[in-house]
Amino acid sequence: MEKKEKTTIILFSGDLDKAMAAFIIANGAAAYDHDVTIFFTFWGLNTLRKEESVSVKKGWLEKMFGWMMPKGANRLGLSKMNMGGLGPKMIKHVMKKHNAMTLPQLIEMAQEQGVKLVACTMTMDLLGIKKEELIDGVELGGVAAYLGDATEGKVNLFTVDEQFS
């Protein structure tokens, strides 16, 4: 049996456009029969958060982080032209007009294709994000888990926030 190619993506950004790009690439690689892993760290974890509030025990600082960060894929802003939330509404309108898939649909497609979604446990601890607050089907792992996949990967991508690029 021939071994599958591996593709890994680190999603560090919580921007709608960057998350969409990561999922479009992930879905494309999965369609080409690659084993795909997306490792979500720092602001990228917001992509995996459930939109509804989940009752979990947190300290006041963890509660503040949770309040300040967007809950889920539908609430992410744009990296450019966010314009107080108007930018994402405009891009979603254009996407609908062109029958493009939404980020939640891309996430669902990735899960259906077996893309492994891994939430960084260290970042979850730092930001006070609990497993119960994440969408179903997300695995938890640290850097070692990501490196285990990336070491065998032919394609390794890192999606970052603007100030770090």
Salt bridges, closest charged atoms under 4 A:
GLU5 OE2 - LYS154 NZ 3.61
ASP15 OD2 - LYS18 NZ 3.76
ASP33 OD1 - LYS4 NZ 3.25
ASP35 OD1 - LYS4 NZ 3.85
GLU62 OE2 - LYS130 NZ 3.88
GLU133 OE2 - LYS58 NZ 2.93
ASP149 OD1 - LYS6 NZ 3.73
ASP149 OD2 - LYS116 NZ 2.93
GLU152 OE1 - LYS3 NZ 3.66
GLU152 OE1 - LYS6 NZ 3.77
GLU162 OE1 - LYS18 NZ 3.66
GLU162 OE2 - LYS80 NZ 3.04
